[in-house]
Amino acid sequence: MTPIYNGFVYFVWFLATFYSIFFFLTLIVFKDKVFENKKQTSNNNPLISMIVPAYNEEEKIAETISSLKKLKYKNIEVIILSDGSIDKTSEVVMSNIADDSRFTFIDNKINKGKASVLNQGIDIAKGEFVVCMDADSSVEQDIIEKVLPYFEDDKVGAVTVSVVVKNPKSFLHKIIALEFVLGLSLFLKVFSFLDCVFVTPGPFSIFRMSALKDLKGFDTKNITEDLEIAYRLHKKGYKIKNCIEANVYTVLPDTFSKIRVQRKRWYSGAIYTVFQHRDALFNKKYGLFSFFTALNFTLIFLGLSLFLTSIWLTLSRFFQNLSYYQYTNYNFFDYWNFNFNILHYGRIDILGISMFIWTIFLMTLGLILARQKFGDNKQGLIGYPFMFLLYQLFWFESILAVINKKKIKWR
């Protein structure tokens, strides 16, 4: 058992370090472009359609509308659609847009799902570019001016921005805030250099209208429509870029149980999407995107397998040793008197050596980026390694849900 397990650890270790080293080298090669500040070279002032689907957002949507009213870019239309809200969302929206002719409100009485409502907005939108954003998010005033220059490349079908956690207060929120700094900011920027961006985050992403029409909008059967559409954009030959210097501020679920439900939807949706577009994996037709997507999910599943195997071996080893201590009068301090072997099953590798390396790597990047762009988040940095425990929990639960074909809750 030990040689097989150690070989498995070496294999996952190799994949994780290869992935990390390649990512780091890419970051170094494009270091001067990470925080690039693109400027529009033309005087074109296209109409921007902003679509905001809302379901029971009475407490947050007023702030979203307020941020849209403060945009410096004036040639916009804002289409807000209630997706069968049963709270006071409609009243709040109407009271906040009455004085602005750029806003249109559609009050759907039946809940159709986010993708359907987005498509409804796209059908009536008139803009050359379409922003899709969540009703609990707010934008900075010059976000449009920052993202538009990326569309001067005709092959660009969508542009993502940095998703920033708004006012993180709890310890968990501060950890997730750092996760967003890495996963929905720096990672997407580096992936954009390689044409490997795999998601257009719901809080704010802007699309070329012609690309959305070409794709026939969002997939109404997919529970992670912002992830699924990224696959189809790549398969249609479009590029997805990231504007890391532009920020959208989003609110996290206020309790652990709600975060758990959100992650279960994200991860289950990711599994369904990969299965739906399995023809894109390791397909040279789609370039590096197909390789990195496949490698990413390979690491996720291998990491989870390593984690579960380590837990089982650790527990079995512990109870085996516990049975021996009856001959030492239960002198438990002797348990820790062992020769240091980093790959010895059941002792050091609780999370697996690959997960340890990945954690240190991400924390290093977090330190670099957090200081350079997002300020000081000491609690997030200290607690970030614990996020990997939650990853295993969320992924394990999501995989079981997919296997058992359970219906995934939206909230």
Order of alpha helices (4+ residues) and beta strands (2+ residues): alpha-alpha-beta-alpha-beta-alpha-beta-alpha-beta-beta-alpha-beta-alpha-alpha-beta-alpha-alpha-beta-alpha-alpha-alpha-alpha-alpha
